[in-house]
Amino acid sequence: MTTPTTAGSSTPGAYRVLVLNSGSSSVKYQLLDMSDRTRLAVGLVERIGEETSRLVHTPLTGGGAEQRERIGPIADHEAALKAAAQELAADGLGLDSPQLAAIGHRVVHGGLRFTEPVVIDDEVLKEIERLVPVAPLHNPANITGILTARALRPDLPQVAVFDTAFHTTMPEYAARYAIDTETADAHRIRRYGFHGTSHAYVSRKAAELLGRTPEEVNVIVLHLGNGASASAVAGGRCVETSMGLTPLEGLVMGTRSGDIDPAVTFHLMRVAGMSADEVDALLNKKSGLVGLCGDNDMREIRRRIDGGDERAALAFDIYVHRLKKYIGAYSAVLGRVDAVAFTAGVGENSAPVREAAIAGLEELGLAVDADLNAVRSDAPRLISPDYARVAVAVVPTDEELEIAVQTFALVGQAHEPLGQAHN
């Protein structure tokens, strides 16, 4: 376990945090002013390394957003971050600003060592590198973003905020797989969980909706995007989550299978003659909703269902059935549930998914009000009737704000209200 340290090298009075989310071929970024938690600019660089690289930048100051876009080759992550820095500088928000307190990095896998955000030094970077075998698609890109940002601003605190950190509070009986212990320990095989910044943020916001503190509330969080995960949060601490060693386990997702019999892998290798890489690609990229019906966009699936498409209807039913199983299982794990919170792209925007997932669970104290469920809003809200024993909520997630809050608190510039931001 790593105890977070406070970096005191940021400029006194600096209240801005740049949040970076570096993927294998993309960089998402947001600049936030933590004195009032407002966004100053957001951007995305995608298709890095291609001739058709694309940068989209939106300044959010000066009375309105005016999106700027560039198309053209951006060779690597260093060039991508420099291009983003140029866009920020054009708005008077450059990386050389004395008001920039820190850069916060989303790092997908922190293993068991990183249970909190940490200021990045050489040893932290080495440990993130050592975790590459259990996060081969994510940690290398995160490392590239860190190295690039350190080169551009070596004087500035760089903070790693880990997707896995929120889930490190799971008890051993929930985190361990029932395989040989020596083998598991030697190869770091256990349930780590992901989407942790979202689960932390949403569980806390759900408690606020109920007018209670996180410590008083038990929440089931359903993060439903192209990647999807569930968590059981007891008194502000995660006690169970659906994703495991990798983000493949658990719910049906856009292109990932979620839970399957592990022997499916061996069967495909022995009977279908597939290689390990081919099975990996099948389960991660050609399964889930896209494998079941050819679409991973829930809006299109619902359109097809309305048109009488039986394949789309079956995909939807399989998706919802898995959700119900996890709601029921996590109700048993928690013993008492105060709220079920839907979040992320599907969870926030698909009323049919929310209605179908809760339907038939009245014995668990759950119900959805059809009129409330049909309302579209960017605000956290309850969609359950007053008589329901368990609240059902829609809570728009804000992972970037969560990363910024944790980063800002760590570098020693936090105001009192921000000190409560991390569970």
Residue pairs with C-beta under 8 A, 6 or more apart in sequence:
1 112
1 113
1 115
2 113
2 114
2 115
2 116
2 118
2 124
3 116
4 116
4 117
4 118
4 119
4 410
5 118
5 119
5 410
6 119
6 410
6 411
6 412
7 102
7 119
7 157
7 159
7 410
7 411
7 412
8 411
8 412
9 155
9 156
9 157
10 100
10 101
10 102
10 156
10 157
10 411
10 412
10 413
11 98
11 99
11 101
13 99
14 98
14 99
14 100
14 101
14 413
15 33
15 34
15 35
15 99
15 101
15 408
15 413
16 31
16 32
16 33
16 34
16 40
16 93
16 97
16 99
16 100
16 101
17 31
17 32
17 34
17 100
17 101
17 102
17 103
17 104
17 404
17 407
17 408
18 29
18 30
18 31
18 95
18 100
18 102
18 103
18 104
19 29
19 30
19 31
19 32
19 103
19 104
19 105
19 106
19 400
19 403
19 404
19 407
20 27
20 28
20 29
20 81
20 103
20 104
20 105
20 106
20 145
20 149
21 27
21 28
21 29
21 105
21 106
21 145
21 400
22 77
22 105
22 106
22 141
22 142
22 144
22 145
22 146
23 138
23 141
24 137
24 138
24 140
24 141
25 46
25 47
25 48
25 49
25 50
26 44
26 45
26 46
26 47
26 48
27 44
27 45
27 48
27 77
27 80
27 81
27 84
27 145
28 43
28 44
29 42
29 43
29 44
29 45
29 84
30 39
30 41
30 42
30 43
30 400
30 404
31 39
31 40
31 41
31 42
31 88
31 93
32 38
32 39
32 40
32 400
32 401
32 404
33 39
33 40
34 101
34 404
34 405
34 408
34 413
34 414
34 415
34 418
35 415
37 401
37 404
37 405
38 60
39 60
40 59
40 60
40 61
40 91
40 93
41 57
41 58
41 59
41 60
41 61
41 87
41 88
41 91
41 93
42 57
42 58
42 60
43 55
43 56
43 57
43 58
43 84
43 87
43 88
44 54
44 55
44 56
45 53
45 54
45 55
45 74
45 80
45 81
45 83
45 84
46 53
46 54
47 53
47 54
47 74
48 74
48 75
48 76
48 77
48 79
48 80
49 74
49 75
49 76
50 73
51 72
51 73
52 71
52 72
52 73
53 71
53 72
53 73
53 74
53 80
54 69
54 70
54 71
55 69
55 70
55 74
55 80
55 83
55 84
55 87
56 67
56 68
56 69
57 67
57 68
57 69
57 84
57 87
57 88
58 65
58 66
58 67
58 68
59 65
59 66
59 91
59 93
61 91
61 93
62 91
68 87
70 83
74 80
74 83
76 144
77 141
77 144
77 145
77 148
78 148
78 151
81 145
81 148
81 149
81 152
82 152
85 94
85 95
85 152
88 94
88 95
89 95
89 96
95 152
95 153
96 153
100 153
100 156
101 157
101 408
101 411
101 413
102 156
102 157
102 158
102 159
102 407
102 408
102 410
102 411
102 413
103 149
103 153
103 156
103 157
103 158
103 159
103 407
104 117
104 159
104 161
104 403
104 404
104 406
104 407
104 408
105 120
105 142
105 145
105 146
105 149
105 158
105 159
105 160
105 161
105 403
106 142
106 161
106 163
106 197
106 399
106 403
107 114
107 128
107 139
107 142
107 146
107 160
107 161
107 162
107 163
108 135
108 138
108 139
108 142
108 162
108 163
108 164
108 194
109 128
109 131
109 134
109 135
109 138
109 139
109 162
109 163
109 164
109 192
110 128
110 131
110 160
110 162
110 163
110 164
110 165
110 168
111 127
111 131
111 134
111 164
111 188
111 192
112 168
112 188
112 190
113 127
114 124
114 127
114 160
114 162
114 164
114 165
115 165
115 168
115 169
116 165
116 422
117 159
117 160
117 161
117 162
117 165
117 406
117 407
117 410
117 422
118 124
118 159
118 160
118 410
119 157
119 158
119 159
119 410
119 411
120 146
120 150
120 158
120 159
120 160
124 160
125 143
125 146
125 147
128 139
128 142
128 143
128 146
128 160
129 139
129 143
131 139
131 188
132 139
132 140
132 143
133 188
134 188
134 192
134 245
134 246
135 246
142 160
146 158
146 160
149 158
150 158
157 410
157 411
159 406
159 407
159 410
159 411
161 197
161 402
161 403
161 406
161 407
162 196
163 193
163 194
163 195
163 196
163 197
164 192
164 193
164 194
164 196
165 196
166 193
166 196
166 197
166 199
166 200
166 231
166 238
166 423
167 191
167 192
167 193
167 194
167 196
167 199
167 231
167 238
167 241
169 237
169 238
169 239
170 191
170 193
170 238
170 239
170 240
170 241
171 239
174 191
174 239
174 240
174 333
175 190
175 191
175 192
176 184
176 190
176 191
177 184
177 189
177 190
177 191
177 244
177 245
179 189
183 189
184 190
189 245
190 244
190 245
191 241
191 243
191 244
191 245
191 249
192 243
192 244
192 245
193 229
193 231
193 238
193 241
193 242
193 243
193 244
194 227
194 229
194 243
194 247
195 223
195 227
195 229
195 231
195 243
195 344
196 238
197 399
197 402
197 403
197 406
198 221
198 223
198 343
198 344
198 397
198 399
198 402
199 221
199 223
199 229
199 231
199 233
199 238
199 241
200 402
200 422
200 423
201 397
201 398
201 399
201 401
201 402
202 219
202 221
202 223
202 341
202 343
202 395
202 397
203 214
203 217
203 219
203 221
203 231
203 233
203 236
203 341
203 423
204 214
204 236
204 421
204 423
205 341
205 380
205 395
206 217
206 219
206 221
206 339
206 341
206 380
206 391
206 393
206 395
207 213
207 214
207 216
207 217
207 219
207 236
207 339
208 380
209 339
209 380
209 381
209 382
209 391
209 393
209 395
210 217
210 338
210 339
210 391
212 338
213 236
214 233
214 235
214 236
214 423
215 235
215 236
216 235
217 235
217 236
217 338
217 339
218 232
218 233
218 234
218 235
218 334
218 335
218 336
218 337
218 338
218 339
219 232
219 233
219 337
219 338
219 339
219 340
219 341
220 230
220 231
220 232
220 233
220 326
220 327
220 330
220 331
220 334
220 337
220 339
220 340
220 341
221 230
221 231
221 233
221 341
221 343
222 228
222 230
222 323
222 326
222 327
222 340
222 341
222 342
222 343
222 347
222 357
223 229
223 230
223 231
223 343
223 344
223 347
223 397
224 251
224 323
224 342
224 343
224 344
224 345
224 346
224 347
224 350
224 353
225 254
225 344
225 345
225 346
225 347
226 253
226 254
226 255
226 296
226 345
227 247
227 253
227 254
227 256
228 250
228 251
228 252
228 253
228 254
228 258
228 344
228 346
229 241
229 242
229 243
229 247
229 250
229 251
230 241
230 242
230 250
230 251
230 323
230 326
230 327
230 330
231 238
231 240
231 241
231 242
231 330
232 238
232 239
232 240
232 241
232 330
232 333
232 334
233 239
234 334
236 423
237 423
239 333
239 334
240 330
240 333
241 250
242 249
242 250
242 251
242 258
242 326
243 249
243 250
244 250
247 256
248 256
248 257
248 258
248 283
248 284
249 258
249 259
250 258
250 259
250 326
251 258
251 319
251 322
251 323
251 326
252 258
252 288
252 289
252 292
252 318
252 319
252 322
253 288
253 289
254 288
254 289
254 290
254 296
255 284
255 285
255 286
255 287
255 288
255 289
255 290
255 291
255 296
256 283
256 284
256 285
256 287
256 288
257 283
257 287
257 288
257 291
258 288
258 322
259 322
260 283
265 279
265 283
268 274
268 278
268 279
268 282
269 275
269 276
269 279
274 282
282 291
288 296
289 295
289 296
289 298
289 301
289 315
289 319
290 296
292 311
292 314
292 315
292 318
293 301
293 304
293 309
293 311
293 312
293 314
293 315
294 311
295 301
295 304
295 312
295 315
298 345
298 346
298 349
298 350
298 353
299 350
301 312
301 315
301 316
302 312
302 316
302 350
302 352
304 311
304 312
305 312
305 313
305 316
316 352
316 356
319 353
320 353
320 356
320 357
323 353
323 357
324 357
324 360
324 361
327 340
327 357
327 358
327 361
327 364
327 366
328 361
328 364
330 337
331 337
331 364
337 364
337 365
337 390
338 390
338 391
339 390
339 391
339 392
339 393
340 358
340 366
340 390
340 391
340 392
340 393
341 392
341 393
341 394
341 395
342 348
342 353
342 354
342 357
342 392
342 393
342 394
342 395
343 394
343 395
343 396
343 397
344 397
346 353
347 353
347 354
347 394
348 394
348 395
348 396
348 397
349 376
351 373
351 374
354 368
354 373
354 383
354 392
354 394
355 368
355 370
355 373
358 366
358 367
358 368
358 392
359 368
361 367
364 390
365 388
365 389
365 390
366 384
366 388
366 389
366 390
366 392
367 384
367 385
367 387
367 388
367 392
368 383
368 384
368 385
368 392
369 383
369 384
369 385
372 381
372 382
372 383
372 384
372 385
373 383
375 381
375 383
377 394
378 396
379 396
380 393
380 394
380 395
380 396
381 393
381 394
382 391
382 392
382 393
383 392
383 393
383 394
384 390
384 391
384 392
384 393
402 421
405 418
405 421
405 422
406 421
406 422
408 414
408 418
409 418
409 419
409 421
409 422
